[in-house]
Amino acid sequence: MALSENLKQIRLEKGLTQEQLAESVGISRQAISLYEMGIRLPDMITGDRIAETLETTSRELIRGESSRTKQKNLEN
């Protein structure tokens, strides 16, 4: 999955609206929307803030890899 899909999926799993995530990160809701639509990409600092707010890693946001995913792959 692309960052846009991963961002939206993780945000929804955390039960956050675009507005809530944007406020926590210190950016506009429109910026989150553009990231989720794949129109824009966050800069590295913003990406790190988003990952921290979502209690995940930049790697998981970008590549969709997490310790949960890796563990599932090892079990199969």
C-alpha angles and dihedrals in degrees: 000000000000125000090258093058094041093050093052094044095050093043091053092046088055090050095240129142120222087252093053093048092046092050092049092049095042099242135105126278087236090061091054089048092052091049091050092049090050093239095118137016124221118245116249096265093049091045090054091049091050092049092048092049091050090047092239138101132267087241092059091049093049102037104017091238119140137160086257091055093046091049092051090050091051092050093053 
